[in-house]
Amino acid sequence: MDAVRDHLDALVALQAGGLTWDAVAAGLTAQGFTTADGQPITGRNLTGIISSVRRQAVAREARTAARAARSDRPASPQSVLAPIGSAQRSSRLAPELRPDRETPSPSAADAPLTEAEIRRLQAEKHSHLFKKD
């Protein structure tokens, strides 16, 4: 089905050029394409697959049109991806994830923290939770 979907225009052009669906199916079978159960493709199989691919395309277009018509969606994907700091839409990213933030470049002297250092830093960070009233 993927091969038919990818080459639908070429297959239809072959048929429009005078080949029968049986001849096109025989050509696909000669190239190694088979049905799901390993049987050779027939003209009837091929026309059924082509009909299915066309129905799927129509349904996909209908879903896309319905999605575009929804009032709760932005008009275009670009409005969602507005630059940070624009008046159009505020960013919801945490400060450390914002692209406009200056990120320090790692130096060779920076070594990964040890587990004990990580534990100490986290304890300091949350020390306000450990204070007694």
Backbone torsions as a table, in degrees:
resi	resn	phi	psi	omega
1	MET	NA	-38.2	178.3
2	ASP	-62.5	-40.0	179.5
3	ALA	-64.2	-40.0	178.5
4	VAL	-67.5	-42.6	180.0
5	ARG	-61.5	-43.1	-178.1
6	ASP	-69.9	-30.2	-174.1
7	HIS	-122.1	29.9	-176.6
8	LEU	-59.1	-44.7	-178.0
9	ASP	-61.9	-41.2	-179.8
10	ALA	-66.4	-40.6	179.8
11	LEU	-65.3	-42.3	178.8
12	VAL	-66.0	-37.3	178.2
13	ALA	-64.7	-38.2	176.7
14	LEU	-61.6	-44.2	-179.3
15	GLN	-67.5	-39.6	179.0
16	ALA	-68.4	-24.4	178.3
17	GLY	-78.7	-2.4	174.7
18	GLY	120.0	-7.8	178.0
19	LEU	-79.6	149.8	174.5
20	THR	-84.7	161.3	177.4
21	TRP	-63.0	-32.9	177.0
22	ASP	-63.0	-39.7	179.2
23	ALA	-68.4	-40.1	177.7
24	VAL	-65.1	-42.2	178.7
25	ALA	-64.0	-39.8	177.8
26	ALA	-63.3	-38.3	177.0
27	GLY	-64.9	-40.6	177.4
28	LEU	-65.7	-40.9	178.0
29	THR	-63.0	-40.4	178.8
30	ALA	-63.7	-27.0	178.5
31	GLN	-85.7	-1.7	175.8
32	GLY	105.8	1.7	177.9
33	PHE	-80.6	137.1	177.9
34	THR	-136.9	173.8	174.7
35	THR	-74.9	175.0	-178.3
36	ALA	-59.5	-31.5	-179.5
37	ASP	-94.8	13.3	174.8
38	GLY	87.4	4.8	180.0
39	GLN	-82.0	154.9	176.0
40	PRO	-63.9	148.3	179.6
41	ILE	-76.3	135.0	176.0
42	THR	-107.0	168.6	177.0
43	GLY	-61.0	-37.3	179.1
44	ARG	-66.5	-41.5	175.6
45	ASN	-59.6	-45.7	-176.4
46	LEU	-63.3	-44.2	179.7
47	THR	-66.5	-33.9	176.5
48	GLY	-66.1	-41.7	178.7
49	ILE	-66.2	-42.1	179.2
50	ILE	-62.7	-42.2	177.4
51	SER	-61.9	-41.7	179.6
52	SER	-64.3	-43.4	178.8
53	VAL	-62.8	-40.6	178.9
54	ARG	-65.8	-42.1	177.6
55	ARG	-61.7	-42.0	179.0
56	GLN	-62.2	-40.3	179.7
57	ALA	-64.4	-42.4	178.5
58	VAL	-64.4	-43.3	179.3
59	ALA	-64.3	-40.6	178.8
60	ARG	-62.1	-42.8	178.5
61	GLU	-65.0	-38.5	178.6
62	ALA	-65.4	-41.6	178.1
63	ARG	-64.0	-41.1	179.8
64	THR	-64.6	-42.7	179.0
65	ALA	-65.5	-41.0	179.0
66	ALA	-65.8	-39.3	179.2
67	ARG	-66.1	-40.7	-179.9
68	ALA	-67.4	-28.2	-177.7
69	ALA	-82.2	-9.4	-178.5
70	ARG	-65.6	139.2	-177.7
71	SER	-80.9	-17.2	-178.1
72	ASP	-89.8	5.6	179.2
73	ARG	-107.6	148.4	176.1
74	PRO	-66.6	158.9	-177.0
75	ALA	-65.6	-35.8	-179.0
76	SER	-144.4	154.8	178.4
77	PRO	-63.3	-24.7	-179.3
78	GLN	-66.2	-29.5	179.9
79	SER	-69.6	-26.1	176.2
80	VAL	-74.5	-33.8	-176.9
81	LEU	-95.2	33.3	-179.5
82	ALA	-62.5	148.8	-178.8
83	PRO	-61.8	150.0	179.9
84	ILE	-64.8	139.3	179.6
85	GLY	88.3	-1.7	179.4
86	SER	-75.6	151.4	-179.2
87	ALA	-72.8	-15.5	-175.7
88	GLN	-68.7	-42.2	-175.4
89	ARG	-155.2	129.2	179.8
90	SER	-82.2	152.6	-177.8
91	SER	-79.7	144.6	176.9
92	ARG	-106.0	4.1	-179.0
93	LEU	-74.3	148.3	173.6
94	ALA	-64.1	151.2	-176.6
95	PRO	-54.7	-37.2	-177.9
96	GLU	-74.1	-11.0	179.2
97	LEU	-102.0	-5.7	-177.5
98	ARG	-71.1	136.8	-177.8
99	PRO	-68.7	-21.1	-179.3
100	ASP	-82.4	-5.3	-179.5
101	ARG	-73.7	137.6	176.1
102	GLU	-71.4	123.8	178.2
103	THR	-106.0	123.7	179.9
104	PRO	-68.5	141.2	178.2
105	SER	-81.8	137.8	-178.3
106	PRO	-70.1	139.9	177.6
107	SER	-104.3	166.3	-178.6
108	ALA	-68.6	-24.3	-178.4
109	ALA	-76.4	-18.6	179.5
110	ASP	-73.1	122.9	177.6
111	ALA	-113.5	153.5	177.6
112	PRO	-62.2	146.8	179.2
113	LEU	-70.5	147.5	175.8
114	THR	-79.4	167.3	-179.3
115	GLU	-63.3	-38.6	179.3
116	ALA	-64.9	-39.4	178.8
117	GLU	-66.6	-40.1	177.9
118	ILE	-62.6	-44.4	178.9
119	ARG	-61.3	-43.0	-179.3
120	ARG	-65.0	-43.9	179.2
121	LEU	-62.8	-40.7	179.0
122	GLN	-68.2	-36.9	178.0
123	ALA	-65.4	-40.5	177.6
124	GLU	-65.6	-40.2	-179.1
125	LYS	-62.4	-35.5	-176.7
126	HIS	-107.5	19.3	-176.4
127	SER	-61.8	-30.6	-179.7
128	HIS	-62.7	-22.1	178.6
129	LEU	-78.3	-21.9	-175.6
130	PHE	-91.4	-9.9	-177.4
131	LYS	-70.2	139.5	177.8
132	LYS	-91.6	150.3	179.9
133	ASP	-77.4	NA	NA
